[in-house]
Amino acid sequence: MVETQIAARDITSGQVIAAMAKVPRHRFVPEDLRGFAYFDSPLPIGEDQTISQPYIVALMTQSLEPERGDRILEIGTGSGYQAAVLAEIVDSVFTIEIVPELAERSAALLDTLGYRNVIVRCGDGYDGWPDKAPFDGIIVTAAAPSVPAPLVEQLSEGGRIVIPVGDSFQELEVYVKREKGLELLSTLPVRFVPMTGKVRGSSGR
């Protein structure tokens, strides 16, 4: 998977490639789909949610530019796979999942796999995690109409936020926080499940 789908494309970060090689993706998908775990495609994980294709996970991680010592906020734990990849690189990952069943399942799996630097919380990710802010980076794994203002507020200056934005047509947008607000660095057409909960318009970007 890493050789043909990740390193062979535009993923050049050694840290990301090493993390993708180490995390056992098959543990994060339903047992009946484990034969497809290392294909470059999203897979259903129940509760109308999916695990993203490996390339997108690698791309989002690389776009965040995570470093050892960073504190990262993830919105949309899902299977827990993205959190595990990040946990291989950074100091701590705080991840929020709105679906109780997924939050419980992912927390248990991450604990079983030994990821002690990941904290899972069940709740609405729109408001972020103020008690744990500021964050060096924020990654959102569900599409929102715009960048939620609370997430911008909780991002450290110089930090990045990677988020799919849009409804029917979505763009994976990468921003860096400057003194005067967010600066858009790149966009890429993508397809994600929509963010649920307290989703509303934002003046964040």
N, C-alpha and C positions, 0 to 999 in steps of 0.2 A: 504493500500500500504506500509506504513512505517513498520508496524508490520510484515507483511509476506514476503516482498521483500527486505527490508533494514536492520532492526534491527535483523531479523532472520538469516541473512547471516553474512558477515565479516565486516559490518559497525559498529564500536564501538564508534566513536566520538559522544559525546552527543550534541555538537554544530551542527554537520551535521544532525543528526537525528531530532533535533528540527527544523532546517531550512527546511528540506524536509517535515516535518509535517505542517509547516506554509504556505509554498508557494502553492497557488491554481493551480496545474498543468493544470487543465481543461481550465483555461483562456488562456493558451499558445498554444492550439491546435485548429484547425478549428472546427467550430460549429458542423459540421456533423460527427466529430470523437470524440466528447467529451464523448461519452459513453465508449470509450476505453482509456480515459486519464490516468486512474490509473492502467492499465495493465502494466506488466513489458516487454514492447516492444517499439521500436522506432515507430514514426508515421510521415507521410508526413505532411509538413507545407506549401507546395507550393514552386515554384521556384526551383524544383528538390532538395530540402533540407528536412531534417528531424529533429525532436526533439528526442534526445537520450532516451533510456529506463531509467527509474528512477534509477535502480541500478547503471548504468554506471555514471550517474550524481553524485550520492552519492559517488561512488568509486573515481572518479576524484577529487571531492571536498575534501574528506578525505586525498587523496594522496598528495594534495597541502599543507596540514596542515595549513590552514588559521587561523589567530588570529585577535581579535579585534584590530583595529588600522592599519591593513595592507592595502596596496594599491595593488590591483590586476589588471593585464591586461588579458583580454580575447580576443582571436582571433577567430572570428566566432560567432557573437551574435545569429544568427538563430532566434529562437522563442523568445529569451530573458529569457528562463527558468533557464539556468545555471547561468546567471548574477543575477537573482533574488535570487537564493539559496545562492550565494556568498554574496550578499548584506545583507542578514540576519545575516552574521557572521562578515564581515570585515568593515573597515571604508569607503572605496571607491572602486568602480569597474569601470574600463575604458574598454569599449568593442567596437570592430571594426567589422563591417559587410560589405562585398564587394557588396552584392546585395542591391541596393537602396530601393526596395520595402520592403524587410525584415527589413532593418535598420529603415525605417520610421515607420513601423508597430510596431516593438518591442519598439522603443523609446516612442511611444504614449502609448502603453500598460503599460510599466514600470512606466511611469508618472502617468497614471490613477490609478495604484495600490499603488502609494505613495512611489516608490523607488527613492528618491531624491539623493541617493548616487551612482547612476549609471549614467555614461555619455556614450552615444552611438555616435559613429562616423561612417559615411559611407566611406569606403576606403579599400585599400589592406592591409591586416594585416601582410604580410610578413615582412615589415619594422618596424612593431611595432608602438609605439607612443612615439617617442623620446622626445617630449616636456613635457611629463608627467613622464618620467623615472627619477630615477630608480623605479622598482617595487619589492615588497616583494615576489610576486609569479606571474607566468604566466601560463594560461591554454589555450590550443588550442583544438578546437572542430571540426577540420577537418584534414584529414591525409595529411602529407607532406612527401616528399622523405627523408628528413633529418631535423634536427633541424635548423631553420633559424638563421644564425649568428647574425643578428640585435637583435633578441629576447634575445640571450645569453648576448649580450652587455648591454641590458637594464635591466637585472635581477641583483638584489643586491646580493652580496656575502652572502652565506648562504640561499638564496632563492631557491625555487623549481620551476621547469617547468614540466608540465604534458602535454604530446603530443602523439597522435597516429602517428606512423612513418611507411611508407611502401606504396606499390602500391596495388597489388592484395592481398598480405598477409601483415597484419598490426600488429604491437605490440604497446600497450599503454605503453609508456616509461616514467618513473619518474626519474628526475635528480635533484641533488642539486648542486649549483654553489660553487665551491671551489676556492681558490686563483689561482690554476693552471688550472682551467677549470671545465668542467662538470663531475660529478661523477654519473654513472648510479646506481640507487637504486633498481628498479624493472621493470619487463615487464609482459605484459598480452596480449594474442591474442584478437583482437577486429576487428570491422568493422565500418568504418566511411566514410562519403562522402569525396571526395578529396578536398584539398585546391585548390582554383583557384587564378588567378592573377599572380603575379610575383613569381612563384614557381621555384626554381632552386637549384642546389646543394649547400651544405653549409659545411664549416669546423667547424661548431659550436660544434659538439660533437666528 
